[in-house]
């Protein structure tokens, strides 16, 4: 759920950044079109001014020395018939500005070429690093495949050693502990712990990144402050007459140096990060692989020892169970044999007693046929029947006396009790036979149910193991998908940051182009894309002020006339003093040369040339110096491609 919420937040932030980028692009296009229109208007005004200057005072018939050292009076007639005069040089500031534009364009072209060369070198180094990392990954995959094959062979050997006893061992393991090393809940718990550990590492890296960014921003501010202080010192030391041009050239040189140092610092930073990451990856892989292999070996040894102990216990239990079952079977067989012998003995005695009783019954109660015969025989003689009756009773008495002797009893009632006891024993034997048969049937049914449950337990254990393995594979796939999504989001965030920084740089350059407007002041440059809106507001306000000022200049130029009159510097100074009617001191006469900004602001300034003026470095000289700086830095800070560790 937390990953899902983070993903939704990243998507929303990405959408906001895209919308901001689109709005910034649209505003930049609008500002560029308006700037082009303003430049077109200013260019037309410059052409008209040059044309008018050439008509009033042509410059083609003068030598280079005159053009360089000669000065002219600029007489301006306003709409209210007031005349103002100012001294200016033959070479108009518009021409100086065109040359400055050419120099800036050439410097930008040179910077772009240097950036292309640096990007090509960086691409080559990245390609070599990727090739080395690819080879290293292939070697690691081969070693892991070999280790997997060895482990599979060892597992097959262990399974072959276990053999037929695996079913009993699985049953015992299911009764004592789970089938695998860990249960599903434990595996999920361990995976959650790993995820939390990785999140802690990610938070630590983010904290280090923020701290380094803060430190870099502080260093940038300190550098800008020192640069401003240095520039102030140089400006104070420099002469008043050449302060503006020297400041411009010095700032251009410093900007060029800073850009070169910035690119070098970026390259060094990227190279350092790549080397550090490679070293970290190598150390983590080697140590983790060694620790993993050692842990796997320990776990396998522990598992083998456990399985051996379980096998020994199972063998002992099997021996004890077989002995117990054999003893139980022997006891059951003996009991059954004794019961069968007793049953046979009692059956034999029962048959003997039955026969004796039948004989006794026949003798006590003779059949009717004999009685009929005796009745028929009575017709002949009655004397024969009486001895027969006496003989039958005598015979019955003899039989009864014999039974008493056999039973060892002297009383007739005891004989009856003996017969009654025999009948009870026969009933008890029949009851015992019936109960034993019922117990046997119950034992057979319980045996069948227990065998069915055993088969069900075997199938359930295999099924649970398969389900746990499927859950583990599904969790691993989900983790891999989440990691891929996280990496894609990080890449998109980095791309957005780089794009915003590029847009910020373009806006900053546009603000620099509008340095004519002093307010609002330029914000300090930072390497973060958060304060783009501040630069945008400054740019819009400066553009609005520049447009209003350009409209005012257009309205003023409609009512003014410009006249160019050549004169010497002394007469020019005297005439300016007379026309203005103001008192001037020698310090006030040594002011800067009128620049294009001051001409736009309609504030003419007095200026004089100085023979001690220092030479301003040319564009070719600056290019040579920049190339020498880059070559020396590259030779001094040579980069080594990190070789892959095996």
FENFENWO-V45953 format. One record per helix or strand. SS is the DSSP state (A for helix, B for strand). FROM is the first residue (numbers start at 1). LEN is the number of residues. If there is no record, write none. Layout:
SS:FROM:LEN + SS:FROM:LEN
This chain:
A:2:55 + A:64:6 + B:71:7 + B:83:7 + A:93:84 + A:184:54 + A:243:122 + A:368:13 + A:383:25 + A:412:102 + A:532:27 + B:561:7 + A:569:12 + A:586:4 + A:596:5 + A:619:18
